[in-house]
Amino acid sequence: MNLPLSDPVLLAQDIPEILTARLRSSGQAVCIRFSHRGDLLAAGTAKGTIAIFDLETNGVARKLKGHTTGRTVQSLSWEKSGRYLLSSSIDWKVILWDLKDGSRVRTVNMGAPVYIADLHPQNHFRCVAALYEYRPAVADFTDKKVQQFALPNLPKRAPHEQEANEKADAKHFTTVAAFTSSGSHVITGTTKGWLNVINTETRETVYSTRLCSKPILLIRLSGSGRDLLVNASDTIIRTIKLPDFSDPNLQADSINLEVEHKFQDVVNRLSWNHVAFSANADYVMASTLMNHDIYIWERGLGSLVKILEGPKEELGAVEWHPTRPYVAATGVESGRIYIWSIHTPQRWSALAPDFLEVEENVEYIEKEDEFDIHPLDELQKRRLDQEDEEVDVLTVDAMQLEREGAANLAGDDGVFRMPVLMGVDESDSEDEMVAIGAGQFRRKSTAREESELLEGDDVNDTDSMSEQANGNTGSKRRRGD
Amino acid sequence: MSYASTPDPHQGRRSPKRKRSESLDPPSAYHSAASTPYPPGLDGASEHFAFAYEDDNEGDVQTPEIPEELRSSAEGTPEAGAKRRKVAERPRSLDYALQYTLKGHKRGVAGVKFSPDGKWLASCSADCTLKIWSAATGALQHTLEGHLAGISALSWSPDSRVLASGSDDKLIRLWDTTTGKALPVPLAGHHNYIYSLAFSPKGNILVSGSYDEAVFLWDVRTARVMRSLPAHSDPVSGVDFVRDGTLAASCSSDGLIRIWDTGTGQCLKTLVHEDNAPVTSVKFSPNGRYVLAATLDSSVRLWNYVEGRCVKTYQGHKNEKFSIGICFGTYGTTAPEESTADAEVQQQWALAACGSEDGSTVLWDVNSKEILQRLHGHEGTVLSVDVCAQDGAIATCGLDKTIKIYRRRATAVNGQAEGGAELKKEQDVKNSESTEEQTAIGGGGVNGTSQHVHDQQTTKEDITMEEG
């Protein structure tokens, strides 16, 4: 509802500019993911916990504990409504969470450490997972009894090629897997640089192509599902146009994935930690290995348009907000989550309605009746008589309903609202405690926190100590809970 | 009561007519509208009215006899887009009747609010307590104690589980409405009395206005100030959130209404009326496109805040001294209880309600500015009013320490006897419950004696209706 009042110049900006916030950490975040509506951010930590951040308050809305403590959360995947979240960890488990009450709907043991798990776009009781040194699998957990179907690792080859490669195939594994936007196919990337398209129903590879000889690190689909972003260890990021997989007439033979753009830094030979598309896939963004910056390329021209600078540490996972120019990234060392967005300055004319911001001096032309004197009553009456327009205070226009996410979902049940839990964040985050002497701690004052948001002055290694402190004061957190 | 300053109530409806008469001379318009097609070259608006006429004729053959006023009200429904729908006729007056008088507060009651689920009614008072009443029966459910000074503001969380209260002890407390207990951490930070409060539509942010002239945005989960907005140069008397939570409005006795961007904390717009009268209350319209504001020049104004323009002025009440709450509501041709399951078929119009210092509560039609009804019953100033979103019940409270609940009578068609019987039945239920209630509260030793003695006598006599 703030759109008609916002500065059109700012609204037109589509890439973030400056570091604007740092989310109050709740452990060392290693992977993050925005919900589809963009109001929540899930963050998985190196210790196996998951925090759900409310991006309106930048506070923790819920904490999820269920993965084996101390095992890194590998991936997160949201269901469309934002009520369910799928997480995977190297503790072999894939967990489907219900954020309404924070419960675990399903816990699935995949039988091997999980690289990445992706939720089916339509059915949140289905997921595909890439497993460590094992075949990727589609898991169906509609019932309590989980069904797992293994998918092929190997690319599609002509029969005569198969035997020749037998030896090499023994060490050919899948590193990433993702559903296409309709869920009809799974796209996987392998350790030998192959990209496979697998039919979800028949579980057969329908198309394969080799992008490079190094392992593929990450593949991501754009929101529309027609663009693919591939990060491989050969320091090249590739974008690929995808055919419409939901089309029933699509023939396996007609699939042909061609690399559209390659992004790389030829001068510094930078490698990329993590990549992401912007909301409408106009931009490609990557965090860099051994470097503190985020690179943003424009996809249409393939040119580098922005380097986001910020904290003095290397950045791991990066994510682009599904609708706004808003970027989140995790710090590799501190595990903090940094937010870049657009700086909106206060417009002074908004504070005083009779002031106008003008570019240059304007000569004022007095109106004919400007200084006419009318009796007050008459003025008042005239004013009231002018109020004859029709006003509609009830009807909400369809655009607004759509923005609120209620348009295509019938009834209130369709829209999930994150419940508000009181005191969830309390004294739980590590860097809220400051060591002021040997064995002595105090809480940071609120005034301090605000300034710290931008400066990001680091208080490291208070992690274990603050937990002690919390234990001493008899409050919430317990290790290994 | 005086009506002198209000313009002709039908004035607002004239504009579409004028337009039509430009192309057709008025007397023939009625006859030609139904039978002959409109000449080409008429603009879209007139075409729309042609539909309205046709629909009218379908339902009622004797169209030409319908007096002009009724006709104009039928065509000028607030929903300009309701093209082919059968256009119901907007009622010119409403038939709210006093149902319950809730007594129990020991001092003036500053605010009443229905819970978003429509089940409860919360009230806050200068006696340092809040009370939660059953909206249907009027039975007292909880008395919330903990504040050390009078309470001026309250707000329900959207899930109806939490009630926030703002007090002169500078604290905002959150209450669990199922147990009636305060949540352990109060929201501390304001330097002076809390004057106004509102929850965001998601329930994660609370906005508060205070005598310290600042507006605070609170993170409800952690009970901490997210943002403090240097909002005004006088006490902040009213705050509200828009339906999607992206905007907050604040108003102050410095005469300004400011619209804030919740996300950035920046002021996006300032509304000020020429007279600069202190603004005491502000509310966003249900669709979020307008704000309603009450000022101490005995006016309630509707603003198009995007254009910064006052579009309607409602008058007919007295408000020169007290900070009186206002609210929006909707009404149909019949009481909502009477309507069938397909409630969306029934056409709804918007009303604005405000208390008056003469003890009445005035209900205006938002579009025509006509007074639909005056609710009588309070002695002394009515401080706040709220309309229940579910069943259209109206609650008012005032300096006379009481809360009153009004409900629509049954439809005029079905006769008043039936409606009266229904009301009576509910009262009986309530009385039997109230005896239990009293013993229960007597055990607690709080306010034992004077719990909401219902004054049945007032039910009929106190209601006088004034046609707009």
Contacts between the chains, C-beta under 8 A, distances in Angstrom:
chain1	res1	chain2	res2	distance
A	1	B	242	4.7
A	1	B	243	6.9
A	1	B	244	5.2
A	1	B	246	5.0
A	1	B	247	5.4
A	1	B	288	4.7
A	2	B	246	4.2
A	2	B	247	5.2
A	2	B	261	5.2
A	2	B	262	7.8
A	2	B	263	7.5
A	2	B	268	6.6
A	4	B	306	4.6
A	5	B	247	7.5
A	5	B	259	6.6
A	5	B	261	7.5
A	5	B	268	4.0
A	5	B	269	5.6
A	5	B	305	7.7
A	5	B	306	6.2
A	6	B	261	7.4
A	6	B	268	7.1
A	39	B	202	7.8
A	54	B	204	5.5
A	54	B	221	7.4
A	56	B	200	7.5
A	56	B	202	7.1
A	56	B	204	5.9
A	56	B	205	6.2
A	56	B	245	7.0
A	56	B	262	7.1
A	56	B	263	7.2
A	57	B	204	5.4
A	57	B	205	6.1
A	57	B	219	4.2
A	57	B	220	7.8
A	57	B	221	6.8
A	57	B	222	7.9
A	57	B	226	5.8
A	58	B	219	7.9
A	58	B	226	7.6
A	59	B	204	8.0
A	59	B	219	4.9
A	59	B	221	5.3
A	59	B	222	5.5
A	60	B	221	7.3
A	61	B	204	7.3
A	61	B	221	6.7
A	344	B	261	7.5
A	344	B	264	4.7
A	344	B	266	6.0
A	345	B	266	7.9
A	346	B	266	5.0
A	346	B	267	6.6
A	347	B	266	7.6
A	347	B	268	7.8
A	350	B	266	7.5
A	350	B	267	4.9
A	350	B	268	5.5
A	350	B	269	5.6
A	350	B	270	6.2
A	351	B	258	7.7
A	351	B	267	5.4
A	351	B	270	5.7
A	352	B	270	6.3
A	353	B	269	7.6
A	353	B	270	4.9
A	353	B	271	6.6
A	353	B	272	5.4
A	353	B	308	5.6
A	354	B	272	7.9
A	380	B	5	7.6
A	381	B	7	7.1
A	383	B	313	7.5
A	384	B	6	7.9
A	384	B	7	4.9
A	384	B	313	5.7
A	385	B	7	5.9
A	385	B	11	6.5
A	387	B	12	7.0
A	387	B	310	7.6
A	387	B	311	6.0
A	387	B	312	5.1
A	387	B	313	6.2
A	387	B	369	7.2
A	388	B	11	6.1
A	388	B	12	4.7
A	388	B	13	7.9
A	388	B	14	6.6
A	388	B	15	4.9
A	389	B	15	7.2
A	389	B	311	6.1
A	390	B	15	7.8
A	390	B	76	6.9
A	390	B	78	6.6
A	390	B	80	6.1
A	390	B	367	6.2
A	391	B	78	7.1
A	391	B	290	6.5
A	391	B	302	6.5
A	391	B	304	7.8
A	391	B	311	5.6
A	391	B	312	6.4
A	391	B	366	6.4
A	391	B	367	6.0
A	392	B	78	5.1
A	392	B	79	6.7
A	392	B	80	6.9
A	392	B	287	7.1
A	392	B	289	7.7
A	393	B	78	7.5
A	393	B	285	3.6
A	393	B	286	6.1
A	393	B	287	6.0
A	393	B	289	7.0
A	393	B	290	5.4
A	393	B	302	7.5
A	393	B	328	6.5
A	393	B	350	4.7
A	393	B	366	5.5
A	394	B	78	6.8
A	394	B	79	7.8
A	394	B	285	7.6
A	394	B	286	5.4
A	394	B	287	5.7
A	394	B	330	6.6
A	394	B	348	6.5
A	394	B	350	5.3
A	395	B	79	6.4
A	395	B	81	7.1
A	395	B	287	5.7
A	396	B	243	7.3
A	396	B	286	7.8
A	396	B	287	4.5
A	396	B	288	7.3
A	397	B	287	7.6
A	400	B	244	7.1
A	400	B	287	7.8
A	400	B	288	7.3
A	403	B	244	7.0
A	404	B	243	7.8
A	404	B	244	5.4
A	417	B	158	7.6
A	417	B	159	7.8
A	417	B	202	6.1
A	417	B	203	7.7
A	418	B	202	7.1
A	418	B	204	7.5
A	419	B	159	7.2
A	420	B	157	6.9
A	420	B	159	7.8
A	420	B	162	7.6
A	420	B	202	7.4
A	420	B	203	4.5
A	420	B	204	5.2
A	420	B	220	5.6
A	420	B	221	6.1
A	421	B	221	6.2
A	422	B	162	7.9
A	422	B	174	7.0
A	422	B	183	5.5
A	422	B	185	7.8
A	422	B	220	7.1
A	422	B	221	6.1
A	422	B	223	7.4
A	423	B	183	7.9
A	423	B	184	7.5
A	423	B	185	6.7
A	423	B	221	7.1
A	423	B	222	7.2
A	423	B	223	7.4
A	424	B	221	5.6
A	424	B	222	7.8
A	425	B	221	6.1
A	425	B	222	4.9
A	426	B	222	6.6
A	446	B	224	6.1
A	446	B	225	6.7
